[in-house]
Structure formats: C-alpha cells, structure tokens
Amino acid sequence: MHGKGRRTLVLLAALGTLATLAATAQARVDARGATAASAYKVGVVYSRTGALAAYGAEYIEGLHLGLKYATHGTNKVNGHAIQLTTQDDATNPATAVSAAKDLIGQGYKVIMGSTSSASALQVAPLADQNHVLFISGPAASDAITGVNRYTFRSGRQSYQDVLAANSFLTGVGRKIVVFAQDYAFGQGNVAAVRAVLGGKGHSVSPILVPLTANDFTPFAQQANQAKPDLLFVAWAGTTTGAMWQALQQQGVFSSTTVTTGLAERATWQSYGPASASIKFLSHYVWDAPKNKVNNWLVAQMKQRSQRPDLFTPDGFNAGLMLVHALQKGGDDPDKMVSALEGWKFTGPKGSNFIRPQDHALIQPMFQVALVKQKNGKYTDKVLKTISPGNVQPPVTPFK
C-alpha cells in the first residue's frame, strides 16, 4: 500500500477512536443527567435563622440522621437518590409560603420542615391545593392535625403536652392561667388547656404575651396578681430565659404550682432555684426512651460529642416517614399519603402511630424533673413514661 493510503487509514482510525471516545463521554454525561433527573426531590423549609433557629438546627440534624438510619447510609430509596433542597423561612410565615411556592413551582412533590406553627398553618393549604405531600416538623399547633389529607406532622402537638401536664394535676385547685406567647403556638395551648382541663370543670384564662415583647415584668405581675392554683406556661424561642427570670422576680413560684414543657438543654440552667418547684412535662429527653432506634441515635451523636435534643426526634421521624412514603408511593403524592396513613413505626421516642382519620401522630410523652448536681448544674431525672394511649388528642376529621 502506498504511503498516502496508509496515512488515510490511520486518519480514519483516529477519527473513529475520537468518535467512540466522544460517544462514551456523552453517554456518561447522559447517565449522570438521567440519575440527577430521577432523584427524589424534597424541599425542606425550616427555621435556619430567626426566633426558632435553635429548634430548626435540632430538626435538620435529626432529619439527616433519620435518613441515614432508614436508608442504611445509602441516602437512596428504590435505587433513586434523595435530593434535599433546604430553604430558610427565618421563622417568618410569609417567607415560608414564598419558599414553598417556589419549590412546588419547580416540581417538588414533597415539602417538609415547618419549625413554627404559624408557618406550618400557612404552608399546609398549599399542599392541599397543589396535591403535594407536606410533613410538618416541630410545629405544635393542634390546628395542623386534620387540616387536610396531604398534611402530616413528625412531632407532637399541644394537646399532647396538656394531656401530659394533666398527669400532674391530682389535688390541684380549679383556677388555671395559661401564660403563653401570642401566636399560633401559644393560642393553640390556650385552646388545648381549655378543652382538656376546662372540660374537667376548671376555669381557664390566658395571659398572652406579644412576640415582640422584651420586658416580661408586667406580664409576670399579672400572673402573680391572678393568684391561680396552676400556672401552665407555654413558651418557645430565645426569650425563654428572660421570661423565667421575670416570673421568679415577681414571686410567682412561691404562690402557685407551675407546670411547663421542658425545653432544650440550653435552657435547663435558666430556671434557677425554681427548678425544683416546676412540674415538667417532656416531649423528649435523650435518656428517657428505651429502644434500639434511640440507642442508635444516641450512639451516632456521641461520636461527635453531642446528644440528641428536644426536637432531634421530630427530624428523625420525618426522615423515617419520608423513606417509607417514597418506598411505597414513589413520586406519587397520593400514594405516599396512603402509605403513611395508619403506619406504625418505632422512632427515637418509642412507638408511633399515624392516625388515618386526621394524621395525628400518637406517641409517648414523659414526666421529668430537673435536679441539681454537685457542680451546681441542673440535669434531668426521668420520672415516668406516659404511654401513647394516655395522650391521644381527640380526632379532628379533615375539613
């Protein structure tokens, strides 16, 4: 063969090789694109900043650990990756709505994460209108239960707090004052106390404090002057310490029995000398539940010199619920809803049941005391586990 012919063949072979390499590279690009396109896209709108940022941090950490547990570390369901897109609502309902609308507009079929009750109550109607699954987080308002068939919750609700507090009330008198913040969470607690304790013949009246308040002395004075037999405190956020200080300074603890939900560990030292006088109900403390899921969670966080906190289980439950919904329903929200309704599962707190009639999450609660250690710091002492059946809110059928 002449030199020119050989050069032509070599050139053709080289071009063929380049074409093959190009095709292979394109196939890899297409494969990556197809994998990304087939991922389950999940939007998480929660309080990364704002008044409830501490709760949001606990929730999101719990969510990642719950997904790790449920997927055995793969972060995949049915061969598809779970793609989380997080948005900060800054504890502002309007911001939460805007973020949820944006995610739904992009085709997201699952929205999760409301830390604030006010945000959850604004996002829930969007889920119903657009037929997307909404799994609310630490938001405790009772109004979230039964709001629509597309809305679930991964934490407890105010009615369960009140039923847990009711376990302390043997022999307590008839005048009850609810000391709470004037927004959805506090208002929900007032309604729950009226329903539970008012239904037992007690008189119930509220002292509602504006969220913008910084001086709590006038409100603490009102609580003292009311002379209640029981003061039920429902409070959340960064002003917790200042609120308790005001109640102490006004002598409330020496004149009445006080019950409240035990907040996150960072607040435990803020109760001061009144700690021994407060009857604490508890949504969760790390050493109360005895089950393999909680043991796994505690061990995982111990590796980072951490412990689960108040709302870590809410995020963890959300992860378990998401994986179960995707396993059974794929990316079809109606099938995901059906999969979650009536589901029984073990979360960090223990046995959970999603009531199909209204999506209430039936779960245990706890009685806890704060005790002073030799170093002067307060730590928890678990007194009692209240079984899920004893803290069931009434059924609220879908509207």
VOFI-133648 format. One record per residue (C-alpha): x negated, y negated, z. Coordinates in steps of 0.001 Angstrom, whole numbers. Each point is the difference from the previous one (the first is absolute). Layout:
BEGIN
((X Y Z))
...
//
This chain:
BEGIN
((0 0 0))
((-1222 -3471 -883))
((-935 -2427 2805))
((2947 -2209 -801))
((2450 2929 400))
((-1529 998 3319))
((269 -3601 1259))
((3684 -44 -1005))
((726 3204 1929))
((-1827 -1275 3082))
((1957 -3247 -174))
((3297 1851 -340))
((-900 2267 2938))
((-892 -3017 2132))
((3254 -1718 -886))
((1898 3191 876))
((-1750 177 3366))
((822 -3641 708))
((3627 589 -934))
((143 3000 2333))
((-1554 -1997 2855))
((2400 -2864 -626))
((2975 2354 -31))
((-1203 1640 3207))
((-453 -3385 1685))
((3450 -1105 -1138))
((1494 3238 1333))
((-1583 -704 3374))
((1413 -3531 -14))
((3427 1352 -955))
((-219 2620 2744))
((-861 -2634 2579))
((2824 -2206 -1252))
((2479 2860 103))
((-1066 869 3553))
((412 -3598 1122))
((3358 -267 -1744))
((1288 3162 1659))
((-959 -1017 3530))
((2846 -524 2446))
((82 -3782 497))
((1031 -1062 3501))
((340 -3592 1185))
((-735 -813 3645))
((1278 -3398 1195))
((-1022 -559 3616))
((-1372 -2595 2430))
((-3723 -122 -643))
((97 -3543 1429))
((2507 -1999 2033))
((1552 545 3413))
((227 3791 -393))
((-3400 548 -1625))
((-1179 2256 2848))
((2975 2294 -582))
((-620 -47 -3725))
((-3604 1106 536))
((1147 2958 2113))
((2633 927 -2580))
((-2307 -49 -3027))
((-2669 2055 1759))
((2631 2534 1004))
((1289 113 -3588))
((-3414 884 -1413))
((-516 2685 2649))
((3490 1410 -576))
((-722 305 -3718))
((-3317 1669 757))
((1711 2507 2285))
((2904 756 -2341))
((-2144 381 -3138))
((-2882 1828 1741))
((-2305 -2851 -904))
((673 42 -3753))
((2357 -3012 -152))
((1851 1912 -2725))
((3509 1422 -306))
((990 2414 -2772))
((-3361 -717 -1640))
((630 -3769 -96))
((-1992 -2533 1991))
((1852 -2313 2401))
((-812 -3587 -950))
((703 -2442 2834))
((319 -3693 -800))
((91 -2109 3172))
((1527 -3468 278))
((-121 -2318 3023))
((3346 -1536 957))
((-1679 -2113 2739))
((2957 962 2258))
((2193 -2174 -2204))
((3248 1471 -1443))
((-65 -2234 -3092))
((-3526 1136 -803))
((1022 3630 527))
((2890 -364 -2440))
((-2213 -1642 -2617))
((-2616 2758 299))
((2602 2776 -164))
((1645 -1548 -3066))
((-3359 -246 -1734))
((-823 3664 691))
((3441 1194 -1072))
((-335 -2058 -3174))
((-3251 1822 -747))
((1814 3328 185))
((-804 1110 3528))
((2527 2590 1191))
((-1027 -46 3695))
((-364 -2974 2362))
((-1218 455 3576))
((-1283 -1806 3014))
((2212 -2683 1570))
((-1537 -961 3340))
((2556 -2737 685))
((3701 763 406))
((884 -3219 -1813))
((-2091 1092 -2992))
((1475 3512 -35))
((3551 -1330 -17))
((-820 -2159 -3027))
((-1819 2728 -1941))
((2585 2754 633))
((2677 -1508 -2315))
((-2587 -178 -2803))
((-572 3739 346))
((3711 620 -375))
((439 -2371 -2932))
((-2964 1425 -1914))
((312 3649 1051))
((-3476 294 1523))
((-976 1843 3175))
((-721 -2301 2960))
((-1664 1421 3124))
((-109 -2752 2615))
((-2767 41 2622))
((-159 -1308 3586))
((3021 -2313 -542))
((2366 953 2838))
((3285 -1734 -809))
((2991 2341 274))
((1480 -1652 -3087))
((-2540 1827 -2181))
((1646 3324 860))
((2907 665 -2354))
((-625 -3128 -2068))
((-75 2020 -3256))
((-865 3464 -1271))
((-3363 -1049 -1477))
((-1338 -1316 3326))
((-1764 2100 2656))
((-2084 -823 3051))
((-3218 1597 1266))
((184 -1451 3529))
((2487 -335 2817))
((2869 -2472 292))
((1088 -2324 2805))
((2899 2218 1070))
((-2506 2744 799))
((-1989 -2452 2135))
((3125 -890 1956))
((999 3629 482))
((-3516 658 1313))
((346 -2977 2365))
((3360 1356 1152))
((-1897 2907 1555))
((-1353 -2461 2596))
((3342 -1478 999))
((1286 2263 2762))
((1196 -2201 2840))
((-613 -3287 -1834))
((2641 -2705 332))
((2411 -1330 -2583))
((-1534 -3260 -1249))
((-2461 454 -2882))
((-1893 -2726 -1870))
((-1792 692 -3289))
((-3100 -2181 -386))
((-957 91 -3678))
((-1223 -1907 -3034))
((2627 -1637 -2171))
((-345 1973 -3227))
((1172 3341 -1351))
((-1984 2132 2456))
((1111 -1901 3103))
((3577 -401 -1182))
((128 3716 -742))
((-1104 772 3542))
((2741 -2223 1413))
((2570 1863 -2096))
((-1400 3378 1050))
((-23 -853 3708))
((3572 -1240 -260))
((1034 3181 -1771))
((-1811 2416 2337))
((33 -1679 3397))
((2972 -2299 -559))
((1928 3123 -923))
((-728 1332 3483))
((1737 -2947 1660))
((-3013 -2294 464))
((94 -3671 -976))
((-2642 -900 -2585))
((-1189 -3494 -924))
((-2963 -1135 -2120))
((-2804 -2498 376))
((-1293 -411 -3562))
((-3322 -1786 -499))
((-807 -1661 -3367))
((-2863 1626 -1911))
((-1634 -3430 -217))
((-130 -443 3790))
((-3422 -287 1658))
((1094 -1032 3499))
((2036 2760 1631))
((395 -1589 3435))
((3528 -1412 -616))
((1231 3406 -1160))
((-1639 1794 2919))
((1735 -2479 2315))
((3331 892 -1607))
((-691 3687 615))
((-777 -649 3652))
((3036 -2221 512))
((2301 2592 -1582))
((-848 2414 2848))
((656 3151 -2035))
((-76 3474 1501))
((-2001 1077 -3059))
((-2069 -2040 -2454))
((-484 1866 -3303))
((-2911 -1551 -1901))
((-272 514 -3778))
((-3114 -1709 -1358))
((-2549 468 -2766))
((-3013 -1766 -1419))
((-2845 -2234 1084))
((1942 -2006 2612))
((620 3045 2232))
((-2682 -902 2559))
((1169 -3602 391))
((3596 1160 430))
((-886 2415 2831))
((-2102 -2646 1691))
((2961 -2381 11))
((2285 2622 1550))
((-2604 697 2694))
((-494 -3686 793))
((3741 -507 413))
((303 2890 2463))
((2274 2141 -2162))
((-1595 3279 1095))
((686 -640 3674))
((3702 -600 -582))
((1098 2643 -2514))
((-748 3370 -1570))
((-1762 -417 -3347))
((-121 2564 -2802))
((-1645 -282 -3389))
((-1656 1992 -2742))
((-3698 555 589))
((-1767 -1875 -2774))
((-3356 722 -1661))
((-3069 662 2167))
((-1393 -3495 -531))
((2851 -1345 2167))
((-339 2397 2925))
((-2156 -2330 2067))
((2322 -2964 -586))
((2726 1230 2371))
((-2323 -588 2945))
((1210 708 3554))
((3546 492 -1298))
((-1065 3180 -1812))
((948 2208 2937))
((3473 -1581 118))
((946 391 -3664))
((1943 3046 -1155))
((-1559 807 -3365))
((1721 1875 -2777))
((-2393 1072 -2721))
((305 587 -3728))
((-3415 1693 0))
((-3231 317 1967))
((-2755 2217 -1317))
((-117 2397 2975))
((3753 612 358))
((860 2419 -2860))
((-1263 3579 50))
((-28 1342 -3557))
((-2499 913 -2727))
((732 -3068 -2123))
((-754 -2422 2822))
((-3077 2026 924))
((-1256 -339 -3596))
((711 -3747 -27))
((-1776 -576 3327))
((-3016 2064 -1151))
((-234 -1899 -3306))
((20 -3395 1687))
((-2373 1145 2735))
((-2622 504 -2707))
((107 -3780 -465))
((107 -697 3766))
((3673 -988 -314))
((3316 1196 1366))
((3439 -80 -1619))
((2051 -2979 1126))
((3668 -912 210))
((869 -18 -3699))
((-2575 2430 -1352))
((2678 2765 -3))
((2338 -2162 -2095))
((-2600 -171 -2751))
((-861 3686 423))
((3683 982 -272))
((295 -2167 -3107))
((-2846 1955 -1587))
((1655 3323 832))
((3358 -1226 -1329))
((-1523 -1327 -3213))
((-1808 3246 -785))
((3108 2091 706))
((2150 -2272 -2182))
((-2474 172 -2889))
((-435 3763 305))
((3730 591 -291))
((1089 -2922 -2155))
((-2927 -998 -2189))
((463 -3620 -1098))
((3819 196 63))
((1241 -2177 2911))
((3360 1784 235))
((-1721 3369 332))
((-2411 -1475 2548))
((2941 -1282 2056))
((1645 3421 -62))
((-3272 1633 1059))
((-340 -2235 3063))
((3605 252 1186))
((225 2604 2758))
((-3743 666 -7))
((-1490 1235 3277))
((-3712 -477 539))
((-2625 -305 2716))
((-1707 -3371 229))
((-2438 -1343 2590))
((2839 -635 2474))
((1411 3498 -410))
((3167 1266 -1647))
((1718 -2381 -2463))
((3277 336 -1870))
((1266 -2307 -2756))
((3739 -148 579))
((1645 291 -3424))
((3074 -2086 879))
((-1950 -3247 556))
((-3749 817 -150))
((-584 -643 3708))
((-3296 1613 1005))
((797 2113 3050))
((-3147 293 2139))
((-1237 256 3592))
((-761 -2971 2244))
((-2053 -288 3187))
((-36 -1467 3514))
((-3387 -1474 902))
((-1582 -1843 2909))
((-3073 -2219 7))
((-2435 863 2789))
((-3031 -1936 1167))
((-3357 1733 -252))
((-3029 -497 2256))
((-1495 -2416 -2526))
((3100 -2200 270))
((1296 889 -3453))
((3469 1436 -579))
((610 3260 -1826))
((3088 2045 -797))
((1512 2828 1986))
((2619 2041 -1848))
((2989 648 2250))
((2464 1753 -2280))
((796 997 -3573))
((3586 -828 -940))
((1273 2571 -2479))
((1266 -1172 -3407))
((3547 1113 795))
((189 -2406 2951))
((-928 -3067 -2038))
((2204 385 -3064))
((1565 -3232 -1262))
((3626 174 -1128))
((553 883 -3645))
((222 -3056 -2250))
((1478 1186 -3336))
((-1293 -1595 -3184))
((1895 -3099 -1041))
//
